[in-house]
Amino acid sequence: MPETTIAVEARNAVKTFGQGAVAVTALDNVSVKIKQGEFFTLLGPSGCGKTTLLRLIAGFETPTSGQILLDGDDITNLPPNKRAVNTVFQSYALFPHLTVAQNIGFGLEMQDRPRAEIKDTVARMLALVQLEPMADRKTSQLSGGQQQRVALARALAPTPKVLLLDEPLSALDLKLRKEMQIELKRLQQETGITFVFVTHDQEEALTMSDRIAVMSAGLIQQVGPPRDIYTRPANRFVASFIGETNFLAGISDGARVKLGNGAMLDVVAPRGPVGLAIRPEQVRVVAVDTAGAILATVASTVYFGTDTHVHVTLSDGTEIVARQQSPATGGVEMQKGAAVGVVLAQDALQVMGD
């Protein structure tokens, strides 16, 4: 990866809060490179270190050790107001006594930009976030989605090299959140600014990102495009955190894996005990007498509208979830306790590390 394409880089970043026995390591020697002009997401559960890394990039925290670089320049000890970086917070932090236009222009006013430039920039930002009719309204008169757009426009107005977004959609209802996912991606593509987005929501990350860094316990577990993260998880944590996953245990002879119920799968894996993973959409529930099917019992079915999740149990107690398009496969009884067959897409089975 050419160095000139890197917008933000963390090099061996460590961040420890507290000292001695009560010290907590929020980031444990994290290194990552974020390309110019990409939508990059830091994804993980609460306490994984994603927001801490974002705050190091913003300058709100200083690393215990390591470096933060912007366009190749070391900004580790540079104060936030000296960095070409802006942040959109979870709470939006708008000024309720100012109009939408005044909120958007506030940062430019603080930089003593020429009045004509401020006026033109505010007009351009209003058009970008599609809020021209709201320019003279107080932000307290806006909906949550509109307030979020104002916060985005204010952060984008000074044309930062990098825009940091700290779970900005979490306060919105489900329908509006989905709409804003599309809007955020549109804004990023239209402006060409590097977006670094923090979320614990897997769907948000998969929907918007060019690349995702999955984090856990202060470490980056995997970095890659959404499709790679989903279809080729690096370890069990990534597989379980991103979407739903079935985990199977078996014994490998090198060319085949024998499951606990005796079923044999054509999977190349190191000899000995092995763990396998397969997504629910790669599992089919079929008639008991289907060739190659593994015998199972229906434990429950859950209807999701377009999909039905069928939970089955193998004879050794292993539980498997199959995701099927609704209605469930014709001709197969889906009542609890019914005997069914399960077919696993063997090319989708993955050998899992720790």
C-alpha angles and dihedrals in degrees: 000000000000113000091229091066094060117102099173131015133182113199118198090325115190124181121183124180118205129001140262120354093355095050115127121200107215094174121029112199096312120185123180138152121214117198125230113265098011132125102236122184130201104207130184147104124290112292095022094119101253096122091043090056090048090051091051089054091047093048095241089118131032119220118247085225136347133053141276116207131192116196087343094306120119107242096164094123099027114119117245095252090057095055124090087231132107130194133214108204131210091248094045090225094222124169106247094198092057129076123246091259092048092050091052092048096044097095091047090051090053088053091053092238116175112275093238091052091050092050093049093045093049091050090050092049092048089054092046093055092036096240102122093125090053097053096112098039123105112248089237087068093059133091121248092260092049091049089052090053090052090052090050093048092049091051093047096045097084089049098237120199089232132023116205118203119194106199092305095170099051095096094054127092118253098262094046091044090057091049091050091050088063091044093051092051090048092051092049092050094046095048097037089216119146109254121202107191127190120204144143090207111103094197092055090051095047093045100050111022132101087194135004131208109204111207134195133168094354094309135103106239098185140351123200149103115306094254092053092046091052101039100033108031113184096223145354094278093056092044092052097041097048108065124314122319136184115220120203129187124211148141120263127211090189097266103039137032122219114210125215091261092053098257115143122222126193097234126139109224139143113283117267133033112357138177123221131194131201132172119241092243088061091059123083127196109215141163116298093246095053111128113257094009121142113230115245143157125237110245098177145326126226120199117215100172104250091028137042120204112212115199113203134177125217121219092263092054097260111148121218130183121210120195113209135173112259128284096049119249109298118249095024118108110230100185118128110273094021118141112240141161126245124209119195120203094237094198086060095053112108130198107234128215124199 
